[in-house]
Amino acid sequence: MTKILLLLLISILGCGKPIQEKDKKFLSPLIKEVHEKVFLKTRMSLNFNYLPLKGKIKDQSKFWSGNSWRLNRGAINYRWNSPRKETIGYLSPTSREIFSMPLEKLKELSPSEKYDLYLGRYDFPLKNNIEWFSRKDAEDWEGLCHGWAGASLNHPEPRPKNLMNPDGILIPFGSSDIKALLSYAYSTLILEEDEFLGFRCEDPKSEIDYCHEDLSAGDFHVVLTNLLGLRGKSFVADLERYQQVWNHPITSYDSVILQNIKNTDSHKVIIRTTLTYLEVIEKNSWEGLGLSKMENMVTFEYELTLDERGNISGSRWRTRERPDFLWIIPERENFEGDLSKIHDLLN
């Protein structure tokens, strides 16, 4: 990947993805067809009474908490296992120093340096590319949380692993090293148009109406209940509206019917839904966190309109806070180019 394309991805994605310039109405036939084929990979139900009010992920081996690898800390150039915690602008060891470096000192290098060394690259091209777009003046929320979310969605928590490079040097990778590299790899993948719902609402005062006619409550409820409720499969949601973007894998939900309003010409249901989601953490570790993942909860209220057959035909948010957009990304069995060896690190 060229430096210019890499910088463009990081700058527009941050911890999220760009605003999408397209028109969308609630569950139009085209949107329904697209998301049945791609987002949900199966037939989608709109019948409210068929859709479960509770759901959780089935595959408990995945979904681990991870670092967002903030740009102002050097992203995956951050030497998290070093006593000095170097971030940006430090010098990497020379090839002569590496050949005489004990294993314990190699453990202190950054994830990017270790990956370069595993490939036998003593000029550190990956580390230099990361250095190119890292910056100390970046906001704390700018980083690779979208990469972490995609990796956590698709892979079990990595375990430590030692791998031999082409010159016979044993390169040690801790769990957080591998998490960092997976997060970076997923952060470089551009989401396809049919892998997300909603728009990025950056400024509520903007003339663009994304902040008002964004992800509808109906889209949210249909995806949530079909994907997580009926199939136990997760997706990622940006749960921070406006400028900041924080992507989180959703692990469960619990909905309660607050009101069921039936009139002669309409049927409306008012819902309160509590999402449980994985949280970004600053803690890094050599062995991994195991079952001690960090989760959090957020609650939304919304109104669904049902037609005469009980299908969801319209909706309205009742809370100011709401998900900004939802997305899913398939597991990558292989990454391209310089990142193709990352799968060697997975157990």
SEROFI-314148 format. One record per residue (C-alpha): residue number from 1; z, y, x. Coordinates in steps of 0.001 Angstrom, whole numbers, always signed. Layout:
<bapas>
+-----+---------+---------+---------+
:   n :      up :   north :    east :
+-----+---------+---------+---------+
: NUM :       Z :       Y :       X :
...
+-----+---------+---------+---------+
</bapas>
This chain:
<bapas>
+-----+---------+---------+---------+
:   n :      up :   north :    east :
+-----+---------+---------+---------+
:   1 :      +0 :      +0 :      +0 :
:   2 :    -963 :   +3393 :   +1405 :
:   3 :   +1702 :   +6004 :   +2096 :
:   4 :    +182 :   +8421 :    -436 :
:   5 :    +219 :   +5823 :   -3231 :
:   6 :   +3725 :   +4765 :   -2258 :
:   7 :   +4971 :   +8363 :   -2385 :
:   8 :   +3260 :   +8876 :   -5747 :
:   9 :   +4966 :   +5802 :   -7205 :
:  10 :   +8382 :   +6828 :   -5950 :
:  11 :   +7997 :  +10463 :   -7029 :
:  12 :   +6845 :   +9737 :  -10576 :
:  13 :   +8914 :   +6611 :  -11117 :
:  14 :  +12182 :   +7709 :   -9545 :
:  15 :  +14464 :   +5301 :  -11315 :
:  16 :  +11966 :   +5032 :  -14156 :
:  17 :   +8304 :   +5513 :  -14971 :
:  18 :   +5976 :   +8402 :  -15781 :
:  19 :   +5443 :  +10101 :  -19113 :
:  20 :   +2608 :   +8304 :  -20862 :
:  21 :     -46 :  +10435 :  -22524 :
:  22 :    -842 :   +8414 :  -25614 :
:  23 :    -400 :   +8446 :  -29377 :
:  24 :   +1841 :   +5864 :  -31026 :
:  25 :   +2933 :   +5321 :  -34604 :
:  26 :   +5639 :   +2893 :  -35653 :
:  27 :   +4304 :    -650 :  -35488 :
:  28 :    +662 :    +155 :  -36091 :
:  29 :   -1539 :   -2993 :  -36317 :
:  30 :   -2761 :   -2397 :  -32755 :
:  31 :    +750 :   -1950 :  -31319 :
:  32 :   +1995 :   -5016 :  -33209 :
:  33 :    -908 :   -7129 :  -31917 :
:  34 :    -487 :   -5916 :  -28325 :
:  35 :   +3231 :   -6547 :  -28228 :
:  36 :   +2951 :   -9942 :  -29854 :
:  37 :    +549 :  -10957 :  -27085 :
:  38 :   +2150 :   -9273 :  -24094 :
:  39 :   +5578 :   -7707 :  -24604 :
:  40 :   +6984 :  -10521 :  -26729 :
:  41 :   +4468 :  -13251 :  -25769 :
:  42 :   +4735 :  -14661 :  -29268 :
:  43 :   +4509 :  -13859 :  -32968 :
:  44 :   +6754 :  -10996 :  -34071 :
:  45 :   +8679 :  -10820 :  -37316 :
:  46 :   +9279 :   -7576 :  -39215 :
:  47 :  +11436 :   -9102 :  -41967 :
:  48 :  +14890 :   -7556 :  -41762 :
:  49 :  +16719 :  -10488 :  -43366 :
:  50 :  +15167 :  -12937 :  -40891 :
:  51 :  +16123 :  -10896 :  -37830 :
:  52 :  +19605 :  -11736 :  -36433 :
:  53 :  +22304 :   -9103 :  -36206 :
:  54 :  +23577 :  -10533 :  -32904 :
:  55 :  +21920 :  -11877 :  -29771 :
:  56 :  +22427 :  -12513 :  -26069 :
:  57 :  +20510 :  -13750 :  -23029 :
:  58 :  +20082 :  -17510 :  -22654 :
:  59 :  +19461 :  -17697 :  -18898 :
:  60 :  +22840 :  -16803 :  -17404 :
:  61 :  +21641 :  -17626 :  -13856 :
:  62 :  +19802 :  -14301 :  -13717 :
:  63 :  +20965 :  -10739 :  -14426 :
:  64 :  +23042 :   -9510 :  -11494 :
:  65 :  +24443 :   -6074 :  -10825 :
:  66 :  +22883 :   -4273 :   -7892 :
:  67 :  +22589 :   -1081 :   -5901 :
:  68 :  +20076 :   +1584 :   -6939 :
:  69 :  +19183 :   +2191 :   -3245 :
:  70 :  +19305 :   +5954 :   -3576 :
:  71 :  +16654 :   +7981 :   -1771 :
:  72 :  +19256 :  +10344 :    -338 :
:  73 :  +20819 :   +7368 :   +1433 :
:  74 :  +17551 :   +6121 :   +2859 :
:  75 :  +16745 :   +3624 :     +74 :
:  76 :  +16442 :    +176 :   +1717 :
:  77 :  +16786 :   +1759 :   +5166 :
:  78 :  +20481 :   +2107 :   +4348 :
:  79 :  +22529 :     +94 :   +6858 :
:  80 :  +25081 :    -980 :   +4282 :
:  81 :  +26666 :   -3630 :   +6570 :
:  82 :  +27093 :   -1325 :   +9558 :
:  83 :  +30453 :    +363 :  +10293 :
:  84 :  +28603 :   +3697 :  +10586 :
:  85 :  +26586 :   +3270 :   +7340 :
:  86 :  +23461 :   +4945 :   +8792 :
:  87 :  +21055 :   +6354 :   +6204 :
:  88 :  +18184 :   +8617 :   +7323 :
:  89 :  +16820 :   +9558 :  +10748 :
:  90 :  +18493 :   +6925 :  +12900 :
:  91 :  +16700 :   +5052 :  +15705 :
:  92 :  +15937 :   +1349 :  +15479 :
:  93 :  +16551 :    -924 :  +18485 :
:  94 :  +13792 :   -1547 :  +20990 :
:  95 :  +12179 :   -4971 :  +21311 :
:  96 :  +14104 :   -5542 :  +24553 :
:  97 :  +17390 :   -4776 :  +22812 :
:  98 :  +16517 :   -7066 :  +19908 :
:  99 :  +15919 :  -10098 :  +22147 :
: 100 :  +19430 :   -9759 :  +23586 :
: 101 :  +21171 :   -8714 :  +20347 :
: 102 :  +23840 :  -11121 :  +19011 :
: 103 :  +23696 :  -12316 :  +15422 :
: 104 :  +26625 :  -10150 :  +14379 :
: 105 :  +24791 :   -7015 :  +15528 :
: 106 :  +21579 :   -8088 :  +13775 :
: 107 :  +23624 :   -8351 :  +10576 :
: 108 :  +24308 :   -4609 :  +10794 :
: 109 :  +20634 :   -3624 :  +10569 :
: 110 :  +19101 :   -2379 :   +7336 :
: 111 :  +17194 :   -4627 :   +4891 :
: 112 :  +13885 :   -3030 :   +5930 :
: 113 :  +14576 :   -3512 :   +9660 :
: 114 :  +15485 :   -7169 :   +9137 :
: 115 :  +12331 :   -7807 :   +7144 :
: 116 :  +10199 :   -6171 :   +9854 :
: 117 :  +11893 :   -8319 :  +12482 :
: 118 :  +11392 :  -11484 :  +10422 :
: 119 :   +7649 :  -10770 :  +10498 :
: 120 :   +7802 :  -10113 :  +14263 :
: 121 :   +7070 :   -6401 :  +13890 :
: 122 :   +9110 :   -4573 :  +16513 :
: 123 :   +7574 :   -1189 :  +15672 :
: 124 :   +9230 :   -1345 :  +12217 :
: 125 :   +6344 :    -305 :   +9909 :
: 126 :   +8251 :    -972 :   +6667 :
: 127 :  +11280 :    +960 :   +7886 :
: 128 :   +9004 :   +3845 :   +8911 :
: 129 :   +7287 :   +3895 :   +5501 :
: 130 :  +10646 :   +4054 :   +3739 :
: 131 :  +11764 :   +6834 :   +6086 :
: 132 :   +8647 :   +8756 :   +5098 :
: 133 :   +9699 :   +9216 :   +1458 :
: 134 :  +13506 :   +9151 :   +1794 :
: 135 :  +15099 :  +12586 :   +1694 :
: 136 :  +18652 :  +13868 :   +1864 :
: 137 :  +18072 :  +16482 :    -854 :
: 138 :  +17088 :  +13898 :   -3492 :
: 139 :  +19202 :  +13751 :   -6649 :
: 140 :  +21808 :  +10985 :   -6790 :
: 141 :  +19966 :   +9315 :   -9669 :
: 142 :  +16668 :   +9078 :   -7749 :
: 143 :  +16220 :   +5645 :   -6260 :
: 144 :  +15018 :   +2131 :   -6956 :
: 145 :  +17006 :   +1233 :  -10073 :
: 146 :  +13751 :    +360 :  -11859 :
: 147 :  +13039 :   -2121 :   -9045 :
: 148 :  +16550 :   -3549 :   -9278 :
: 149 :  +16206 :   -3931 :  -13058 :
: 150 :  +12881 :   -5779 :  -12724 :
: 151 :  +14229 :   -8057 :   -9997 :
: 152 :  +17455 :   -8781 :  -11887 :
: 153 :  +15435 :   -9607 :  -14997 :
: 154 :  +13413 :  -12286 :  -13197 :
: 155 :  +15425 :  -13821 :  -10340 :
: 156 :  +18859 :  -15391 :   -9849 :
: 157 :  +21216 :  -13532 :   -7546 :
: 158 :  +20052 :  -14203 :   -3963 :
: 159 :  +22255 :  -16088 :   -1540 :
: 160 :  +22544 :  -15305 :   +2200 :
: 161 :  +19838 :  -16819 :   +4334 :
: 162 :  +18952 :  -16980 :   +8060 :
: 163 :  +15262 :  -17197 :   +8932 :
: 164 :  +13504 :  -17629 :  +12263 :
: 165 :  +10891 :  -15061 :  +13233 :
: 166 :   +7660 :  -15920 :  +15150 :
: 167 :   +9427 :  -15362 :  +18495 :
: 168 :  +12345 :  -17675 :  +17750 :
: 169 :  +14867 :  -14961 :  +16856 :
: 170 :  +17189 :  -15890 :  +14000 :
: 171 :  +17244 :  -13023 :  +11482 :
: 172 :  +20286 :  -12965 :   +9145 :
: 173 :  +19879 :  -11709 :   +5567 :
: 174 :  +22876 :  -11069 :   +3333 :
: 175 :  +22691 :  -11198 :    -451 :
: 176 :  +22420 :   -7395 :    -661 :
: 177 :  +19638 :   -7355 :   +1945 :
: 178 :  +17553 :   -9649 :    -236 :
: 179 :  +18441 :   -7715 :   -3385 :
: 180 :  +17248 :   -4543 :   -1661 :
: 181 :  +13925 :   -6072 :    -640 :
: 182 :  +13363 :   -7558 :   -4102 :
: 183 :  +14218 :   -4186 :   -5668 :
: 184 :  +11747 :   -2422 :   -3404 :
: 185 :   +9012 :   -4990 :   -4114 :
: 186 :   +9405 :   -4646 :   -7892 :
: 187 :   +9579 :    -852 :   -7597 :
: 188 :   +6056 :    -798 :   -6135 :
: 189 :   +4561 :   -2562 :   -9165 :
: 190 :   +2961 :    -295 :  -11760 :
: 191 :   +3799 :   -1217 :  -15345 :
: 192 :    +831 :   -2022 :  -17519 :
: 193 :    +438 :      -4 :  -20714 :
: 194 :   +1305 :   -2981 :  -22889 :
: 195 :   +4560 :   -3743 :  -21019 :
: 196 :   +6560 :    -806 :  -22380 :
: 197 :   +7426 :   +1076 :  -25559 :
: 198 :   +8320 :   +4748 :  -25792 :
: 199 :   +7933 :   +7754 :  -23536 :
: 200 :  +10008 :   +9455 :  -20894 :
: 201 :  +11651 :  +12458 :  -22545 :
: 202 :  +12427 :  +14863 :  -19695 :
: 203 :  +13120 :  +18199 :  -21380 :
: 204 :  +14321 :  +18505 :  -24998 :
: 205 :  +13051 :  +22123 :  -25090 :
: 206 :   +9513 :  +21151 :  -24109 :
: 207 :   +6630 :  +21800 :  -26517 :
: 208 :   +5690 :  +18154 :  -26050 :
: 209 :   +7263 :  +16284 :  -28957 :
: 210 :   +8159 :  +13119 :  -26988 :
: 211 :  +11859 :  +13897 :  -27331 :
: 212 :  +11602 :  +13966 :  -31129 :
: 213 :   +8867 :  +11413 :  -31893 :
: 214 :   +9560 :   +9042 :  -29038 :
: 215 :  +10756 :   +5448 :  -29290 :
: 216 :  +11343 :   +4911 :  -32994 :
: 217 :  +14451 :   +3172 :  -34265 :
: 218 :  +12194 :    +639 :  -35966 :
: 219 :  +10411 :    -280 :  -32735 :
: 220 :  +13776 :    -572 :  -31009 :
: 221 :  +15261 :   -2849 :  -33693 :
: 222 :  +12191 :   -5077 :  -33958 :
: 223 :  +11911 :   -5642 :  -30202 :
: 224 :  +15663 :   -6112 :  -29785 :
: 225 :  +16007 :   -8673 :  -32551 :
: 226 :  +12777 :  -10570 :  -31895 :
: 227 :  +13161 :  -10783 :  -28136 :
: 228 :  +16902 :  -10994 :  -27534 :
: 229 :  +18074 :  -12119 :  -30957 :
: 230 :  +15558 :  -14869 :  -31723 :
: 231 :  +14602 :  -15944 :  -28194 :
: 232 :  +17456 :  -14988 :  -25908 :
: 233 :  +15117 :  -13068 :  -23601 :
: 234 :  +15933 :   -9694 :  -22172 :
: 235 :  +14128 :   -6432 :  -21460 :
: 236 :  +14933 :   -3195 :  -19642 :
: 237 :  +15908 :     +68 :  -21339 :
: 238 :  +16257 :   +3597 :  -20019 :
: 239 :  +19544 :   +4533 :  -21656 :
: 240 :  +19736 :   +8081 :  -20267 :
: 241 :  +17651 :  +10584 :  -22234 :
: 242 :  +16083 :  +13670 :  -20677 :
: 243 :  +15590 :  +14274 :  -16950 :
: 244 :  +17678 :  +11522 :  -15405 :
: 245 :  +16369 :   +7964 :  -15674 :
: 246 :  +18668 :   +4946 :  -15524 :
: 247 :  +17115 :   +1559 :  -16226 :
: 248 :  +19356 :   -1297 :  -17334 :
: 249 :  +18677 :   -4937 :  -18281 :
: 250 :  +20100 :   -5610 :  -21743 :
: 251 :  +22306 :   -8723 :  -21924 :
: 252 :  +23492 :   -8748 :  -25567 :
: 253 :  +23725 :   -6766 :  -28787 :
: 254 :  +25861 :   -6696 :  -31919 :
: 255 :  +24627 :   -4919 :  -35060 :
: 256 :  +26635 :   -4026 :  -38160 :
: 257 :  +25224 :   -2963 :  -41522 :
: 258 :  +27039 :    +252 :  -42460 :
: 259 :  +25201 :    +870 :  -45747 :
: 260 :  +22648 :    -986 :  -47840 :
: 261 :  +21046 :   +1574 :  -50143 :
: 262 :  +18748 :    +233 :  -52870 :
: 263 :  +17017 :   +2589 :  -55255 :
: 264 :  +14211 :   +2005 :  -57716 :
: 265 :  +11614 :   +3321 :  -55282 :
: 266 :  +13202 :   +2684 :  -51864 :
: 267 :  +15419 :    +372 :  -49853 :
: 268 :  +17216 :   +1703 :  -46785 :
: 269 :  +19668 :     +63 :  -44409 :
: 270 :  +21930 :   +2013 :  -42047 :
: 271 :  +22717 :    +106 :  -38852 :
: 272 :  +25169 :    +537 :  -35992 :
: 273 :  +24078 :   -1416 :  -32903 :
: 274 :  +26118 :   -1870 :  -29754 :
: 275 :  +24194 :   -2856 :  -26619 :
: 276 :  +25766 :   -4562 :  -23628 :
: 277 :  +23864 :   -3881 :  -20434 :
: 278 :  +24028 :   -4446 :  -16688 :
: 279 :  +25330 :   -1519 :  -14697 :
: 280 :  +24124 :    -198 :  -11349 :
: 281 :  +26848 :    -546 :   -8696 :
: 282 :  +27373 :    +941 :   -5240 :
: 283 :  +29095 :   -2160 :   -3857 :
: 284 :  +27101 :   -4349 :   -1478 :
: 285 :  +28153 :   -7743 :    -169 :
: 286 :  +27020 :  -10452 :   +2196 :
: 287 :  +27766 :  -13420 :     -64 :
: 288 :  +26859 :  -11832 :   -3399 :
: 289 :  +28914 :  -11018 :   -6471 :
: 290 :  +28629 :  -14350 :   -8268 :
: 291 :  +29898 :  -14033 :  -11825 :
: 292 :  +31538 :  -10641 :  -11229 :
: 293 :  +28663 :   -8597 :  -12608 :
: 294 :  +29427 :   -5173 :  -14031 :
: 295 :  +28507 :   -4576 :  -17661 :
: 296 :  +28849 :   -1586 :  -19940 :
: 297 :  +28240 :    -812 :  -23615 :
: 298 :  +26556 :   +1899 :  -25652 :
: 299 :  +26306 :   +2337 :  -29436 :
: 300 :  +23485 :   +3776 :  -31562 :
: 301 :  +23128 :   +4380 :  -35293 :
: 302 :  +19837 :   +4414 :  -37157 :
: 303 :  +18252 :   +3994 :  -40560 :
: 304 :  +15594 :   +1415 :  -41425 :
: 305 :  +13306 :   +1601 :  -44442 :
: 306 :  +12291 :   -1739 :  -45987 :
: 307 :   +9290 :   -2435 :  -48192 :
: 308 :   +9304 :   -4643 :  -51291 :
: 309 :   +9058 :   -7799 :  -49124 :
: 310 :  +11947 :   -6796 :  -46879 :
: 311 :   +9746 :   -5847 :  -43937 :
: 312 :  +10690 :   -2846 :  -41799 :
: 313 :   +8224 :    -107 :  -42674 :
: 314 :   +9892 :   +3041 :  -41348 :
: 315 :  +12944 :   +4307 :  -39504 :
: 316 :  +15040 :   +7276 :  -38413 :
: 317 :  +17610 :   +7756 :  -35660 :
: 318 :  +21019 :   +9024 :  -36823 :
: 319 :  +22528 :   +9516 :  -33357 :
: 320 :  +21319 :  +12111 :  -30876 :
: 321 :  +21620 :   +9639 :  -28015 :
: 322 :  +19155 :   +6772 :  -28064 :
: 323 :  +17078 :   +4662 :  -25666 :
: 324 :  +14297 :   +6653 :  -24010 :
: 325 :  +11912 :   +3744 :  -23480 :
: 326 :  +11884 :     -60 :  -23230 :
: 327 :   +9921 :   -2186 :  -20796 :
: 328 :   +9504 :   -5673 :  -19454 :
: 329 :   +7836 :   -6956 :  -16298 :
: 330 :   +6823 :  -10591 :  -15688 :
: 331 :   +8214 :  -12470 :  -12710 :
: 332 :   +6027 :  -12145 :   -9630 :
: 333 :   +5612 :  -15475 :   -7895 :
: 334 :   +3870 :  -13708 :   -5037 :
: 335 :   +3830 :  -10149 :   -3778 :
: 336 :    +819 :   -8708 :   -2043 :
: 337 :    +190 :   -7543 :   +1502 :
: 338 :   +3148 :   -6879 :   +3770 :
: 339 :   +5590 :   -7897 :   +1033 :
: 340 :   +4137 :  -11411 :    +613 :
: 341 :   +6913 :  -13017 :   +2704 :
: 342 :   +9759 :  -11789 :    +507 :
: 343 :   +9699 :  -15064 :   -1426 :
: 344 :  +10731 :  -16835 :   +1792 :
: 345 :  +14127 :  -15192 :   +1276 :
: 346 :  +14720 :  -16672 :   -2171 :
: 347 :  +16694 :  -19895 :   -2522 :
+-----+---------+---------+---------+
</bapas>
